[in-house]
Amino acid sequence: MNLAGLYTVLLLVVSNIFMTFAWYGHLKMKEYSWFAALPLIGVILISWGIAFFEYCFQVPANRIGFQGNGGPFSLMQLKIIQEVITLVVFVLFSTLAFKTETFKWNHLLAFVFLIAAVYLVFKK
């Protein structure tokens, strides 16, 4: 993987950390009384604020990584990479932040299929 590919993947990882927290962090944050007291619109605005940073990393990742801009990845490859990163970040977040969530055999099998998807999308 060249430097543009590495930057793309790293930016997508950071983007997905922000995205996961924006989408699911409020479910954990409700444990704090000040956050639980917020009306839904307040929670939405906080999530949008976090999601802003997701886009600050995601947009450059796609611009750097896209072949049409001189990057190493096709549009399909970018999407598959992003989906795999999203699921890896989500599994880490959900198992670390929510102790009620566990990683099961069917989750592992799903990851095997994702790895197969990555292989197939990169196959010439």
PyMOL commands that set and color helices and strands:
alter all, ss='L'
color gray80, all
select helices_A, chain A and resi 3-29+33-36+40-65+67-69+75-97+105-122
alter helices_A, ss='H'
color red, helices_A
deselect
rebuild
show_as cartoon
